[in-house]
């Protein structure tokens, strides 16, 4: 199988990384391990000319695509089998469902409808994510992956951090992004006299270790999180998570799991996700 992953950014493009970009990198590495012919391109580099040079049997995985031009989208629709690996809400002009009552946007806010509808599948992170998409564009090709991707080294780090002695304190993600709800979490802790620590680190494993040293994570996002890697990571390391109704993971049937049970489940999810993608494309051959 010839595969191409298209995304706005690679993980290496972002100084602090990003969950979607990290997930995409692992996806790329997993298909490499399966001896697939796979390549990656940034969406801003894609043109009709570059697409026309691809093998006509190439299957395309479209990740974040804000920088993908309209001509290229239409060319992909008409010439390739593709799936959309959705990390947020790019069917909305402003990508923020919480701007609207019950997450239902008016018709003039809907964009990229044909791009979503024409895909072989739209892969989403949770049932919560699927519900919001279907509410807005009512397509029938949505597949809930109910998870994200981590590496073997990541899982070993989660296991190692399970044994860390934990302080009676809440971790709060120290983010400049308003939608991550840092100020809401701080206000909650100060109002209720809960000890807290703002955590951040450019080194992913140091960040995890900081989070694992506290008994709880408080995460109060202001817009729907399609899954929320940080909540799952906290629970894999044995932390209790305090959150709100904006986190997709909390609605999944496995969310009650913690520690090794959740680690093992997420490890199994990797094979499930790769096999799901393979079967979607295989079904169209």
N, C-alpha and C positions, 0 to 999 in steps of 0.2 A: 504494500500500500504506500503510495506517495502522499505525504501529508505536508500541509503548510499551516503554521499558526500565525495569525495576524493579531497584533495588539498595539495599543498606543505607545506603551513603554515596556522596555525590558527592566528587570530588577536592577541591573547595573546602572540604569539611567537615573535612579532615584536615590538620593543620599541616605534617606531613612527607610528605604524599601517601601513595600506595599503588599498587602495580603493578596490582591489579585495577581500582581506581578510575580510574587513568590509561588503561588499556585500554578501559574502558567509555566514557570521555569521547571517545576517538578513534573508537570504534564509532559513537557518536551523531553525531559530526561527519561521518563518512564517509557515513552514510545521509542526513544533511541535504544533502550535496553532490549526492546522487542525486535530489534533489527529493522525497524521501519525506516524508509527514506523520508526523513522529516527535516523541515527547515523553518526558520522564523523570519518574519519581517515586521518592521514597524509600520503602522497603518499609514503614516504620513508619507512613506516611501512607495506605497502601492499606487500604480497607475494602470490604466487600461493596457498600455504597452507592456508593462512588466507581467501583467496577468496573461496576456496573449502568448507570452513565451513559455508559460507553464505547460507541462504535460497535461493533455486534456482529461486524463483520468485522476488528476490530483484532487484529493479531498481537502477541504479547507475548514479549519477550526478558527472561527472569528471570536476573539476575546473582546476587550475594550476597543471600541472603534470610533470614538468621537472624531479622530483626525482622518478617518477614511472618507475620501471624496465621493460624491453622489454617482459620478460616472463609474467608478470602480465598484460601488455597491451594485449598481444595475448590471454591470458585466458579470459579477459573481452570480447574481440571481439567474442570469440567462445561460451561463456557461459551465457552472460547477455545482457539484454536490457539496453542501456546506452545513455546518451546525454553528449555532451561536452559543458560546459558553458565557452566560450572562453573570456579571459580577455586581451589577447595580440595577439601574432603571433607565436605560437609554431609549426606551420607547416614549419617554416623556421629555419635552423640550428642556425643562429645568432639572430633570432627574431626581425630583424630590416629591414622592407621593404624599408625604405628610403635610404638604401645602393645602391639600384638598380633603374635604369631609369624607371620612371612611376610606381614604386613599384613592377615591375615584376622581380622576381628572376630567375636565371638559374636553370635548372633541378637538378644540383648537390647540390643546397641549400635546396631542398625540403626534409622534414623529416615527419614522422608520418602520411603519406598519408593514409594508410589503417585504421589507428585508427580514422581519421576524416571521411573517406568515409563510414565506417561500423557503425558509430553512428546513432541512430534514428534521431537525430538532432544535429546540431552545433548552439548553441545560441550565437548570437553576439550582440554588444552594439549599433550599428548604421549602416545605409546604407553604409557609408564610409568604415566601418570595413568589411562589407559583400563584397563590391566591391573588396577590396584588397585580401581577401581570395579567392574569386572565380577567380580572375585574376591569382592566383598562383596555385591553386589545382583543380579548376573547378568542385566542387562537387555540388550536387543538394539538399542537406539536410540542407541548411543554413536558419536559422530563425532570423530575425532582431527584437530584443526586443525593440529597440529604447528608451532605458532608463536604469536606475540603481535603486537600492533599498536604501531607508532610513527609519528610524523608526519614530513613531509618535512623540517621544521626539525631534528628529531632526527637523521635520517639525515645531514644536512649537518654536524651537530655531530660525529657519529661519524667522518665522513670527515676533518674538520678535525683531530680528535684523533689520527688515525692517524699524522700527521707529527710529533707531539710526541716529543722525545728522552726516552727512558725510563730511569729509575734501576733499578739492580740491587736491587730491593726488592719486597716483597709488599704489596699492598693488602689490608686486612681491613675489612669492613663494620663500622662502629661502631654496633651496634644493641643496644638494651636487651631486645629479644625473645630469649628463651633459645633458641627454635627456629632462629634464624639462626646459631647456633654461633660467636659471636664469641670466647668464651673458649676454645673448642676450637682455633680458628685461632691465637689468641695462644699457647696452650700448645705447639702444633705448631712454631711459628716459634722460640719460645724454646728448646725442647728441641733443635732442630736448628740453632740459631744462625743463623737466617735473618733478615735485616733486614726489618722490616715497618713499615707506617704505618696507623694507624686512620683511616678516612675517613668523613666524613659532611658533609652540607650541606643546608640547607633549599632551596637553589637547585639544581635538577636539573642544569643545565648545568655549574655549578661542581663539583658532585659528580662528574660524568663526567670533567671535566678533571683532577681530583685522581686519579681511578682510572687515567686514561690516562698519567699521569706515571710509573707504576710498571710494571715488566715483567710482573709476575704479579698475579693475584688469587687469594687462598686463601679458599675458601668451603666450610664444613663444617656444613651444616644438620643438625639432629637429627630433623627429621620430613620426610617426602617433599615435595619442591618439585615442583609440578605441571609446571613448565617451568624457571623461574629466569631472570627478565629480566636480573638483574645478570650472570650468567654469559655470556649472549648479548651484552650490551652490552660487556663486557670483550673478548670475542673480536672483535666488530665493530671495536674500537679497536686491534686487534693485540696484545692481551695474552694471555699464557698463563694458563689457569685450572687451579688445583689444587682438586679437589673430591672428593666421596665418592659412594657409590651412591644417595644420596637426591635427586639432581638429575635431573629428567625430561629435560632438554635433551640430556644426554650420551648418551642411548640413541637419539636421532633420527639418521637416516642423514646428515643435513647437518651434524652437529656438528663434523666435521673441518674445515669451512670457517672462515676468518678474514678480517678486513679487508673489502675491497671486495666479495669474492665473497659473504660472508655478508650484508653490507649489501644487496646487490642481491637476494639471495634473500628476505630479510625484507620488502623493499619489495614484491616480487611477492606475498608471502603476504597482504598487505592485500587485494588484489583477490580472491584465492582465498577468504579468510574471508568477505568481504561477499557474493560470489557463492554460496558454500555456504549461507549463511543465506537468501538470496533464493530459491535453488532448493528448499530444504526447505519454505518457506512456499508457494511457487508450486505445488509438487507436490500440495498439499492443497486448492488452489482449485477 
